[in-house]
C-alpha cells in the first residue's frame, strides 16, 4: 500500500444549529457532530493521523490502551492500513465495545480495573520490535490530528468567530488539539469551556493543585473520561489559553444525554453528556451573568464528541445506579 497517497481516515463533520440548545442558552448553539465519524468519535482525527504517520516510518503493529473510543479509532485506522492492532481495555469496558473492536479485526486484551492499568500493560506489549504504542490522547501527532476540527470550523464560519468552544475533557488530547487549532487559524482569544464529570475530573483537580495530579480512582459513570491524570500538554494549554474548567455530577451528564436524545434524536455517551450539560444545566448562562463570557455572545460551538459507548440498556443501568428512575 502507498501510505503517502492515502486520504485521512476522518471525515469533515456537519456543523448545524440546535434550536433546542440555542433556546436554552439564550444564544446560538452550533453542534460539531463528531459522533458521525467513521469510528464513532473525534478520536479518529488524531489517532488516524498518528497511525498514518507511523506506518510511513515502517511500524508493523500498533498497541493502544483504551476505555472505548480511542481503541475503536485505532482498530479502524489499522484495518485501513492493513496492519495488526492490539487494543488493551480495562475490565469496566462493555462487552459491546469489545465485540466492535474484534469486528474491526483487532486483538483485544482485557486487564485492570481502570484505563491507567490497561495503559501500563499496553506499554509492556510494545517492547516487541516493530510494535508502536498509541496513546489515546498524549502525543503531538494526536493533537495535530485533532486540530483539524478547528480548521473545519474556520472553513465553515469564515469571518464569523465562535463565542466559545464547549468540549468534554478526559485525558486532555482533544483540548490540546483544539488549542493548537485555534492558534493555527488566529482564534487564540476564543475561550474553551472544558467540561468534566466529578469522579473523572483530572483537569479540574490539576488546576486546583496547580500541577497535574492523579485522582485516587475513577468513580464517574463517564468511563470514557476516565484518565486519572490529565496530560501535561493539556495542563499547559490552561496557562496559554482561556480555558474555563467546569465539573458536573453524573446525574447532570445522564440528564443531558436524555434531553439531547429527545431534542436532537442523537444518542451520545455520558462523556459527551458532560459537555452538553454546559447548556442543559445552565452553566453558559451563569458564566455570562458572572461576566466570564460576553453578553451578547457569538455562536457557541458544542463539540458532540461521540456515542460509541452507549446503549438503551446501559442508559437504564446508569439511571438505576444513580437513583434516577
C-alpha positions as CSV (number, residue, x, y, z in Angstrom):
1,X,0.0,0.0,0.0
2,X,1.2,3.5,-0.8
3,X,0.7,5.2,2.6
4,X,1.9,8.5,1.2
5,X,-1.1,8.7,-1.1
6,X,-3.7,7.7,1.4
7,X,-6.5,10.2,2.4
8,X,-7.2,10.9,6.1
9,X,-9.4,8.4,7.9
10,X,-11.7,11.1,9.4
11,X,-14.4,12.9,7.5
12,X,-15.5,16.6,7.5
13,X,-18.3,16.5,10.0
14,X,-21.5,18.6,9.9
15,X,-21.9,21.9,11.8
16,X,-25.5,22.7,12.4
17,X,-27.6,24.7,14.9
18,X,-29.5,23.1,17.7
19,X,-32.7,25.1,18.1
20,X,-33.4,23.5,21.5
21,X,-29.9,24.2,22.9
22,X,-29.9,27.8,21.4
23,X,-33.3,28.5,23.1
24,X,-32.0,27.2,26.5
25,X,-28.6,29.0,26.2
26,X,-30.1,32.3,25.0
27,X,-27.5,32.4,22.2
28,X,-26.9,30.4,19.0
29,X,-25.5,26.9,19.7
30,X,-23.8,25.1,16.8
31,X,-23.2,21.4,17.1
32,X,-20.0,20.0,15.6
33,X,-21.2,16.4,15.0
34,X,-18.2,14.3,15.7
35,X,-20.5,11.4,16.6
36,X,-20.8,10.7,12.8
37,X,-17.1,10.0,12.4
38,X,-16.4,6.5,10.9
39,X,-15.2,5.1,14.2
40,X,-17.9,6.9,16.2
41,X,-16.0,9.8,17.7
42,X,-13.5,12.6,17.2
43,X,-10.7,10.2,18.2
44,X,-10.2,9.1,14.6
45,X,-8.8,12.6,13.7
46,X,-5.8,12.3,16.0
47,X,-5.3,8.6,16.1
48,X,-5.8,8.1,12.4
49,X,-3.3,10.8,11.7
50,X,-0.8,9.3,14.2
51,X,-1.2,5.8,12.7
52,X,-0.7,7.0,9.1
53,X,2.5,8.9,10.0
54,X,4.0,6.0,11.9
55,X,3.0,3.5,9.2
56,X,5.1,5.6,6.7
57,X,8.0,5.2,9.1
58,X,7.8,1.4,9.0
59,X,5.7,0.5,12.1
60,X,4.3,-3.1,11.7
61,X,2.0,-3.4,14.7
62,X,0.1,-0.9,16.9
63,X,-0.9,-1.3,20.5
64,X,-3.4,1.1,22.0
65,X,-4.9,1.3,25.6
66,X,-8.5,2.5,25.6
67,X,-11.7,2.8,27.5
68,X,-13.6,2.5,24.2
69,X,-13.4,5.3,21.6
70,X,-9.6,5.5,21.2
71,X,-9.5,1.8,20.7
72,X,-12.2,1.9,18.1
73,X,-10.3,4.7,16.2
74,X,-7.0,2.7,16.4
75,X,-8.7,-0.5,15.2
76,X,-10.4,1.3,12.4
77,X,-7.2,3.1,11.2
78,X,-5.2,-0.2,11.4
79,X,-7.7,-2.0,9.4
80,X,-7.4,0.8,6.8
81,X,-3.6,0.4,6.8
82,X,-3.8,-3.4,6.7
83,X,-1.7,-3.6,9.9
84,X,-2.4,-5.6,13.1
85,X,-3.8,-3.8,16.2
86,X,-3.9,-4.9,19.8
87,X,-6.3,-2.9,22.0
88,X,-5.9,-3.2,25.7
89,X,-9.0,-2.3,27.7
90,X,-9.9,-2.2,31.4
91,X,-12.4,-4.6,32.9
92,X,-15.0,-1.8,33.0
93,X,-15.3,-1.9,29.2
94,X,-18.6,-3.1,27.9
95,X,-19.0,-6.3,26.0
96,X,-20.5,-4.4,23.1
97,X,-17.3,-2.3,22.7
98,X,-15.1,-5.5,22.9
99,X,-17.2,-7.0,20.1
100,X,-16.9,-3.9,18.0
101,X,-13.1,-3.9,18.4
102,X,-13.0,-7.6,17.4
103,X,-15.3,-7.0,14.4
104,X,-12.7,-4.4,13.2
105,X,-10.1,-7.1,13.3
106,X,-8.3,-6.1,16.5
107,X,-6.9,-8.4,19.1
108,X,-8.4,-7.3,22.5
109,X,-6.7,-7.8,25.8
110,X,-8.9,-7.1,28.9
111,X,-6.8,-6.2,32.0
112,X,-7.0,-3.9,35.1
113,X,-9.7,-2.0,36.9
114,X,-9.3,1.4,35.1
115,X,-7.7,2.7,32.0
116,X,-4.4,3.5,33.7
117,X,-4.0,-0.2,34.5
118,X,-4.6,-1.1,30.9
119,X,-2.2,1.6,29.7
120,X,0.6,0.1,31.8
121,X,0.1,-3.3,30.2
122,X,0.0,-1.7,26.7
123,X,3.4,-0.2,27.3
124,X,4.8,-3.7,28.2
125,X,3.4,-5.1,25.0
126,X,5.2,-2.6,22.8
127,X,8.6,-3.9,23.9
128,X,8.4,-6.2,20.8
129,X,10.4,-4.8,17.9
130,X,8.2,-3.1,15.2
131,X,5.4,-2.5,17.7
132,X,4.4,1.1,18.5
133,X,2.3,2.4,21.4
134,X,-0.6,4.6,20.6
135,X,-1.6,7.0,23.4
136,X,-5.3,7.8,23.4
137,X,-4.5,11.4,24.0
138,X,-0.9,12.2,24.8
139,X,1.2,12.7,21.6
140,X,1.9,15.8,19.4
141,X,0.7,13.9,16.3
142,X,-2.6,13.1,18.0
143,X,-3.1,16.8,18.9
144,X,-2.1,17.8,15.4
145,X,-4.8,15.5,14.0
146,X,-7.4,16.8,16.4
147,X,-6.6,20.4,15.4
148,X,-8.3,19.7,12.0
149,X,-11.6,20.1,13.8
150,X,-10.9,23.8,14.2
151,X,-9.7,24.2,10.6
152,X,-13.1,22.8,9.6
153,X,-14.9,25.3,11.8
154,X,-12.9,28.2,10.2
155,X,-13.8,26.9,6.7
156,X,-17.5,26.8,7.7
157,X,-17.7,30.0,9.6
158,X,-15.3,32.2,7.6
159,X,-15.1,35.6,9.1
160,X,-17.5,34.8,11.9
161,X,-15.8,33.7,15.1
162,X,-17.3,31.5,17.8
163,X,-18.1,33.0,21.2
164,X,-16.7,29.8,22.8
165,X,-16.0,26.2,22.2
166,X,-17.5,23.6,24.6
167,X,-15.7,20.3,25.0
168,X,-15.6,17.3,27.3
169,X,-12.2,16.5,28.8
170,X,-10.8,13.1,29.6
171,X,-7.0,12.8,29.3
172,X,-6.9,16.2,27.5
173,X,-6.0,15.2,23.9
174,X,-8.9,17.0,22.3
175,X,-8.4,20.1,24.5
176,X,-4.7,20.2,23.4
177,X,-5.7,19.7,19.7
178,X,-8.4,22.5,19.9
179,X,-5.9,24.9,21.4
180,X,-3.4,24.1,18.7
181,X,-6.1,24.6,16.0
182,X,-7.3,27.9,17.5
183,X,-3.7,29.2,17.3
184,X,-3.4,28.0,13.7
185,X,-6.4,29.9,12.5
186,X,-5.8,33.0,14.6
187,X,-8.6,32.4,17.1
188,X,-6.5,32.2,20.2
189,X,-8.8,34.6,22.1
190,X,-11.8,32.3,21.9
191,X,-12.5,30.6,25.3
192,X,-12.6,26.8,25.6
193,X,-15.2,25.6,28.2
194,X,-13.7,22.3,29.5
195,X,-16.4,20.1,30.9
196,X,-15.7,17.1,33.2
197,X,-17.8,14.8,35.4
198,X,-16.9,14.7,39.1
199,X,-15.0,11.4,39.7
200,X,-13.2,11.8,36.4
201,X,-12.2,15.4,36.8
202,X,-8.4,15.2,36.3
203,X,-8.0,18.6,34.7
204,X,-10.1,20.4,37.3
205,X,-8.1,18.6,40.1
206,X,-4.8,19.7,38.3
207,X,-6.0,23.3,38.2
208,X,-6.9,23.2,41.9
209,X,-3.5,21.7,42.8
210,X,-1.5,24.0,40.4
211,X,0.0,21.0,38.6
212,X,-1.1,17.6,37.1
213,X,-2.0,15.2,39.9
214,X,-3.5,11.7,39.8
215,X,-7.1,11.1,41.0
216,X,-7.3,8.2,43.6
217,X,-9.8,6.4,41.4
218,X,-12.3,6.9,38.6
219,X,-15.8,6.9,40.2
220,X,-17.8,8.6,37.4
221,X,-20.1,6.6,35.1
222,X,-18.5,8.5,32.2
223,X,-15.8,5.9,31.8
224,X,-14.6,7.4,28.5
225,X,-13.4,10.4,30.5
226,X,-11.6,8.0,32.8
227,X,-7.9,9.1,32.9
228,X,-6.6,9.6,36.4
229,X,-4.1,12.2,35.3
230,X,-4.5,14.9,32.6
231,X,-1.7,15.1,30.0
232,X,0.9,17.7,30.7
233,X,0.2,19.5,27.3
234,X,-3.5,20.0,28.2
235,X,-2.5,21.5,31.5
236,X,0.0,23.8,29.8
237,X,-2.9,24.9,27.5
238,X,-4.7,26.3,30.5
239,X,-1.8,28.6,31.1
240,X,-1.6,29.7,27.5
241,X,-5.2,29.9,26.6
242,X,-8.5,31.0,28.2
243,X,-9.8,27.6,29.4
244,X,-12.8,27.6,31.7
245,X,-13.0,24.4,33.8
246,X,-16.4,23.2,34.9
247,X,-17.4,19.9,36.6
248,X,-20.9,18.4,36.7
249,X,-22.1,15.4,38.5
250,X,-23.0,12.1,36.8
251,X,-26.8,12.8,37.1
252,X,-26.4,16.1,35.1
253,X,-24.4,14.3,32.4
254,X,-27.0,11.5,32.2
255,X,-29.9,14.0,32.2
256,X,-28.2,15.9,29.3
257,X,-27.8,12.6,27.4
258,X,-31.6,12.0,27.7
259,X,-32.6,15.6,26.9
260,X,-30.3,15.7,23.8
261,X,-31.9,12.4,22.6
262,X,-35.3,14.0,22.9
263,X,-34.3,17.3,21.4
264,X,-32.0,16.1,18.5
265,X,-32.7,12.4,18.2
266,X,-28.9,11.8,18.7
267,X,-27.8,9.3,21.3
268,X,-24.4,10.1,22.9
269,X,-22.5,8.6,25.8
270,X,-22.2,10.2,29.3
271,X,-18.7,11.6,28.4
272,X,-20.4,13.7,25.8
273,X,-23.3,14.4,28.1
274,X,-20.8,16.3,30.3
275,X,-20.2,18.8,27.5
276,X,-24.0,19.1,26.8
277,X,-24.6,19.8,30.5
278,X,-22.9,23.2,29.9
279,X,-26.2,24.3,28.4
280,X,-28.7,21.9,29.9
281,X,-27.5,22.7,33.5
282,X,-27.3,26.4,32.9
283,X,-23.6,26.9,33.1
284,X,-23.3,29.1,29.9
285,X,-25.9,31.5,31.3
286,X,-24.2,31.5,34.7
287,X,-20.8,32.3,33.1
288,X,-22.5,35.2,31.3
289,X,-24.1,36.5,34.4
290,X,-20.7,36.4,36.2
291,X,-19.0,38.3,33.3
292,X,-16.7,35.4,32.4
293,X,-18.4,35.1,29.0
294,X,-19.6,38.0,26.9
295,X,-23.2,39.2,26.7
296,X,-24.4,39.1,23.9
297,X,-22.3,36.1,22.9
298,X,-21.3,35.0,19.4
299,X,-22.3,31.4,18.5
300,X,-21.2,28.7,20.8
301,X,-19.7,25.6,19.2
302,X,-20.6,22.4,21.1
303,X,-18.3,19.5,20.2
304,X,-20.6,16.5,20.2
305,X,-17.7,14.2,20.7
306,X,-19.2,10.8,20.2
307,X,-21.6,8.0,21.2
308,X,-19.9,4.6,20.7
309,X,-20.1,3.5,24.3
310,X,-23.8,3.8,25.0
311,X,-27.0,1.7,24.6
312,X,-30.5,1.9,25.9
313,X,-29.8,-0.9,28.4
314,X,-26.6,1.0,29.6
315,X,-28.6,4.2,30.0
316,X,-31.2,2.4,32.1
317,X,-28.4,0.8,34.2
318,X,-26.7,4.2,34.8
319,X,-30.1,5.7,35.8
320,X,-30.7,2.9,38.2
321,X,-27.1,3.2,39.6
322,X,-27.7,6.9,40.2
323,X,-31.2,6.5,41.6
324,X,-32.7,8.5,38.7
325,X,-35.6,6.1,38.0
